[in-house]
Amino acid sequence: MLQECIDGLSIKPNGIYVDLTFGGGGHSKEILKLLTNGKLYGFDQDDDAKKESDVIQDDQFEFVNANFRYLKKYLRLYGVKQVDGILADLGISSHQIDVPERGFSTRFDAALDMRMDQNSELTAETIINEYTEKELVDLLSRYGEVRNAKTLAAAIVSERVKGRIESVKDLKSILEKYAKPGRQFKYFAQVFQALRIVVNDEMGALEEMIEQATEVLKPGGRFVVMSYHSLEDRPVKNYFSKGKFRGEVEKDFYGNMIRPLEPVTRKPIVADEEELKLNNRARSAKLRIATKLVVN
């Protein structure tokens, strides 16, 4: 849904924009086409994304090799206090999935890594081999919505006594015993999602980013977020509509809801049939657009 993301930003040719998930640079390149004397800051903590950014030779573009949870800090370093629009395409990039040694995909055998920032210390292997059974149950049920989390966690703890679980193949050999017939791929995906979220503290980073993005947006500025599972979409939806991640409502003295943003569309934008034919990953995508309210 590239075009829908770009349209959602409502780009001004001389505006200042932020692509918080540079990845392969697809969104950034499209934004730059619409700028005449504006500025675009592309954030990504992945070193591979940094390499991709090197191909963009444009004075209007600046790459920031950092997690988007540090948005405000890095914009301040560039002397930027407010921006006209912010885009975040959440989750894992296609490039990360397709590089076997990163350990993100169940399609390839590799070390259990899953770090988006290759300089961070925590890996999926560490979690699988060193987290307590209770901690494993919690992360599998909370971030992977794995129904038999207790059974699986006990099996992992039992298996690692025999020897360290080091590779995707090692982990899959355990998971296969507890997945329902015909549902193995979904089961693998749920477990890998849970591990990836914890390795990269994705939910914590998401909430920090949303609050900072809201703060640096100009009144009337656009905030565009695309998510790929309910764990990401729920806090985005709640914050856009109610100003709180958990969905609670705060009202002023006159009974009006207090919120910094207003949704542009009541329901999320989803991929059409044509998009799905080209990109199956878009099947789970939900695009939400909000504008920062003007305070009188």
C-alpha angles and dihedrals in degrees: 000000000000096000094047090054092050093045090050091060091058089211123219113208092231097038132117115241139179128210101196095188107043096171108152092353098248097133094040093054091053092048091051090055088063097047122090101172101352132108135242126197115197117200126198133144093203116103090212089059089053089057090050090051092058091074091064107090101182128126089214091063130079123179119213114198097208145099112273090238085079093055097124094045094054096042087054089054088058092047094251117143101164136021136196099226144004129201127194122180100188133207129035123334123238089241092058092049093049096052104085098201092060089072095222097119131069089209095076135047111238143130114298095254114131095166115148088191105051090200095062118099105219115090134175088251091059091051095048094048104034110028116098120252090252091052091050092051090051097050095042093051097038102042102022099032086223107176097205093043094138093052093045094047090052090050092051092050091048093048096049090059087070093052142324116291101229111156143049087248091054092052095043091053087062096042093052090067093058103038120100114250110271091013099078096112093052091046092051090048093052093052094044091048091053092050093046093050092052095042090055099031086232098170094049091047091047094056093045090049094049093052093047093044090052090050096051096043116105116237104275091022121137128244115194121187129177117193133183106202138031094254089065098035097051098063091042092052093045095047094046094049103031108014093241130093095221094048098250117144126231118195134194127233090280095050096256117142113252112224134139096215138047124206114244091206125033094220129036119263112246133191120275124226093267091055092048091055089056099038121023091186088069089070091088097036121120119187119202126185127194136174126215111250120241109238112220 
